[in-house]
Amino acid sequence: NGGDSSFGPPSNPARVISKGGGGGGYVNADSAVDGGSGGGSGRASTHESPGGATLTNTGLPVSPTSQGFPGGANDSSSPYAGGGGGGAGAAGQDASPTDAGDGGAGLRNAIAGSNYPIGTPGPGPSTGGWVAGGGGTGGDGGGSPAAPGGVGGGGDGSGSAAGANGTQSTGAGGGGGLSASAILGGSGGSGLVVVRYQIGSVSAAKATGGAISFYNGKTIHVFTNSANFVNTTGSPLTVEYLCVGGGGGGGGAQNPSN
């Protein structure tokens, strides 16, 4: 499972928590996990439940309260393909009798500027800005080919080796591994927190923490590791923020507890 990302004092019950993604299912086991976005169900000859999207931040001024989408379901007819991992913008694709499920699409966010310096390339003007894509499903080395990850850094599934990792600092899911052998899924991408606030005509920081940049009259702090955001003004500071949890890993061919 992916780790949570959060913004705000740990002791404050109103701090914002972005749930990590659910891990993907492995072969012949009802093991896909709920998360900010859910993991896709593993390859099996019976129906296996995909992971659901966890409802969080209810009662807080955070939109949406649901942070992502569920994973896709497997197909229980031969070649028993697995479902894709859910993304921040779309559910993981259900498998069909001929194809494994693609990872769900992530979302694009311009909080760090219209030149989109965070995230990965994707559809739309310019490049960048896409985060939290779902991981694609692994293949079986035969009748069920691997599927790609969703836009926003989702790792591609593999038909011959380990699944691809989700892109770092996007919260994207890892791709599934080859199910015909004991080959692992890819790791989920690490999460991300971005905070910005209004400044005057002269670029200046009113707080410390993270990588600081300035765009369009605002100061931007980007955190790719745990650190403190400290208001240095001595008075309240109004901020906007983006909080992305870490992505869940892709399912492999074996029970991970083994």
Secondary structure as the mmCIF struct_conf table of DSSP 4:
data_model
#
loop_
_struct_conf.conf_type_id
_struct_conf.id
_struct_conf.beg_label_comp_id
_struct_conf.beg_label_asym_id
_struct_conf.beg_label_seq_id
_struct_conf.end_label_comp_id
_struct_conf.end_label_asym_id
_struct_conf.end_label_seq_id
HELX_LH_PP_P HELX_LH_PP_P1 GLY A 2 ASP A 4
STRN STRN1 SER A 5 PHE A 7
BEND BEND1 GLY A 8 GLY A 8
TURN_TY1_P TURN_TY1_P1 PRO A 10 SER A 11
TURN_TY1_P TURN_TY1_P2 PRO A 13 ALA A 14
STRN STRN2 VAL A 16 SER A 18
HELX_LH_PP_P HELX_LH_PP_P2 LYS A 19 GLY A 25
TURN_TY1_P TURN_TY1_P3 VAL A 27 ASN A 28
BEND BEND2 ALA A 29 ALA A 29
STRN STRN3 GLY A 35 GLY A 35
BEND BEND3 GLY A 36 SER A 37
HELX_LH_PP_P HELX_LH_PP_P3 GLY A 38 ARG A 43
BEND BEND4 SER A 45 THR A 46
HELX_LH_PP_P HELX_LH_PP_P4 SER A 49 GLY A 52
STRN STRN4 ALA A 53 ALA A 53
HELX_LH_PP_P HELX_LH_PP_P5 THR A 54 THR A 54
STRN STRN5 LEU A 55 LEU A 55
TURN_TY1_P TURN_TY1_P4 THR A 58 GLY A 59
BEND BEND5 LEU A 60 PRO A 61
BEND BEND6 SER A 63 SER A 63
BEND BEND7 THR A 65 THR A 65
STRN STRN6 SER A 66 SER A 66
BEND BEND8 GLY A 68 GLY A 68
HELX_LH_PP_P HELX_LH_PP_P6 PRO A 70 ASN A 74
BEND BEND9 SER A 77 SER A 77
TURN_TY1_P TURN_TY1_P5 SER A 78 PRO A 79
HELX_LH_PP_P HELX_LH_PP_P7 ALA A 81 GLY A 86
BEND BEND10 ALA A 88 ALA A 90
HELX_LH_PP_P HELX_LH_PP_P8 ALA A 91 ALA A 95
BEND BEND11 PRO A 97 THR A 98
HELX_LH_PP_P HELX_LH_PP_P9 ALA A 100 ALA A 105
STRN STRN7 LEU A 107 ARG A 108
TURN_TY1_P TURN_TY1_P6 ILE A 111 ALA A 112
TURN_TY1_P TURN_TY1_P7 SER A 114 ASN A 115
BEND BEND12 ILE A 118 GLY A 119
STRN STRN8 THR A 120 THR A 120
BEND BEND13 PRO A 123 THR A 127
STRN STRN9 TRP A 130 VAL A 131
HELX_LH_PP_P HELX_LH_PP_P10 GLY A 133 GLY A 138
BEND BEND14 GLY A 141 SER A 144
HELX_LH_PP_P HELX_LH_PP_P11 PRO A 148 GLY A 150
TURN_TY1_P TURN_TY1_P8 VAL A 151 GLY A 153
HELX_LH_PP_P HELX_LH_PP_P12 GLY A 154 GLY A 157
BEND BEND15 GLY A 159 ALA A 162
HELX_LH_PP_P HELX_LH_PP_P13 GLY A 163 THR A 167
TURN_TY1_P TURN_TY1_P9 GLN A 168 GLY A 171
HELX_LH_PP_P HELX_LH_PP_P14 ALA A 172 LEU A 178
TURN_TY1_P TURN_TY1_P10 SER A 179 ALA A 182
HELX_LH_PP_P HELX_LH_PP_P15 LEU A 184 SER A 190
STRN STRN10 LEU A 192 GLN A 198
BEND BEND16 SER A 201 VAL A 202
BEND BEND17 LYS A 206 LYS A 206
STRN STRN11 ALA A 207 THR A 208
BEND BEND18 GLY A 210 GLY A 210
STRN STRN12 ALA A 211 TYR A 215
TURN_TY1_P TURN_TY1_P11 ASN A 216 GLY A 217
STRN STRN13 LYS A 218 PHE A 223
BEND BEND19 THR A 224 ASN A 225
STRN STRN14 VAL A 230 ASN A 231
BEND BEND20 THR A 233 SER A 235
STRN STRN15 GLU A 240 VAL A 244
HELX_LH_PP_P HELX_LH_PP_P16 GLY A 245 GLY A 251
BEND BEND21 ALA A 253 GLN A 254
TURN_TY1_P TURN_TY1_P12 PRO A 256 SER A 257
#
